[in-house]
Amino acid sequence: MRRVYLDHSATTPVRPEVLEAMLPYLKEEYGNPSSLHAWGREAKKALEEAREEVAALIGARPEEIVFTSGGTEADNLALIGSAYANARKGRHIITSSIEHHAVLDSARFLAKQGFRVTFLPVSGDGLVRVEDVAAAITAETILISVMHANNEVGTIQPVGAIGRLAKEKGIIFHSDAVQSAGKIPVNVDELGVDLLALSSHKIYGPKGVGALYVRKGTRLQNLLHGGAQERKRRPGTENLPGIVGFGRAAALARQEMPTEAERLAALRDRLLDGLVARIPATFVTGHREQRLPNHASVCVKYVEGEALLLGLDRQGVAASGGSACTSGTLDPSHVLLAMGLAPEVAQGSLRLTLGRENTEADIDYVLEILPPLVEQLRAASPLYVREAAQAVTCPACQTQDQV
Ligand SMILES: *Cc1c(COP(=O)(O)O)cnc(C)c1O
C-alpha cells in the first residue's frame, strides 16, 4: 500500500543531515556548555553556532535567541514572562481567538491571575483585522500576541501591520511563528515583533527543542529558576544534541525556502482545486491566497472528520482534523468556530499539510481515494440522506424548480 504523510503541521521527520549533525553530541561530544574544560568549550561552540543559524532564519541577532524545550514553552515564556514583568504598567492583554493552545491557555492562565484578556474575533476566512487590534488597545494594554500563521487553516496574519501599531503605542508584541518560520520569510524587524516563538520539530529538526526570540531590552520574568544559562532567561543544562539539530534544520530551511515554497504551493493548489472539484459540498477553509504554501484545509459537509481520517489512515494516508492537540476529542475546532462555521460543519474539517517528501503522485493518490471514501461515508450518514431527500421532496424547492 502507498503511504503518504500529509500531516507536517503536526510534526515533520528529522532530516538525515540534521541527524548527522546531532550524532556527535549524543556520542563523544558530551560536554556541558557551562564547563570550562575542553569538552565544555567544544559544547559551548556548538551551542553558539546553532544560535547563529536560528537567529539567521529570522533576521535576529544571536544574543536575542533563548533556547527552550519547544514552541509551547516559548509561547508560555513570552506571555507569562512579559505579563509578570510588566504588570505594574498595566494588566490588559490582547490576543486572537484562533491562537494555538500554547498561547490561548497561557492567556487564560493570566486571566485567572487577574489580568484582563481580549480575545479578538476573526473574519470568515480566518484573518485578524488590524482595526480590531487598534480598537482593543487601552492605556492598560501591555502585550499583544497574534500568531504569524495559523496551524489549522494556514492563514497568514497581518503581523507586520500589527507590529507597527504595537510599536507606535509602546506595547510589547509577541507572535507565534512556529508554523511560518522556514516556510515563508520571517524577519523580526519587518514583522515588528519583540518576541517570537519557534519550534524545531516543525522544520525537520528534533522534537523537544524550540526558541523564543527576545528583542534586546524586552523585559521578561523567568518561568524557571536555577542557573545562568541562556543569559539567565532559561536555566537548566542545554539540550545540546537537540539544539545542534535545530540549528542545522534552520540553516537548511533558510537555504531551500524559496524553491521549496514554490514547489509546495503548486502541490497545495493541485490538492485544493482537486478536492473542491471532485467532492460535492466541500469548501476550502481559511484564506485562499494568504496561506502557508504547504497547507490545504477543507470542510467536507455531511461527514464526520474522524471517520474521514480513519478511512484515509486505512489507505495509508496520514492527515488530521483540526490540530493534533484537539483531535482525539470530538469538540469542533475553536479556530473554525471563531471563523463562524456551524459546529456540525466544522466536524467535517480535514487538514492536509505537505512537506519535503511529498510528490505530485502523492497528491493524485489522495484525489483518487478521497472522493469514493466521502461518498461511502455519506451514504451511511442519516443527516446526508435526510438533506438529500429534502432537497428532492420539499414542496418549496419543487415549486421553484417548476417556475
Ligand atoms: C506545534 C505548535 C506549537 C507547539 O510547539 P511544540 O514545539 O510542539 O511545543 C505552538 N504553536 C503552533 C502554531 C504550533 O503549530
The ligand as a Gaussian input file, in Angstrom:
#p B3LYP/6-31G(d) Opt

LIG

0 1
 C        3.242000      22.930000      17.122000
 C        2.898000      24.309000      17.509000
 C        3.241000      24.837000      18.769000
 C        3.878000      23.995000      19.825000
 O        5.216000      23.670000      19.556000
 P        5.877000      22.421000      20.328000
 O        7.325000      22.503000      19.956000
 O        5.204000      21.192000      19.783000
 O        5.647000      22.618000      21.770000
 C        2.921000      26.143000      19.039000
 N        2.307000      26.914000      18.135000
 C        1.966000      26.455000      16.919000
 C        1.293000      27.364000      15.962000
 C        2.236000      25.141000      16.572000
 O        1.867000      24.686000      15.374000

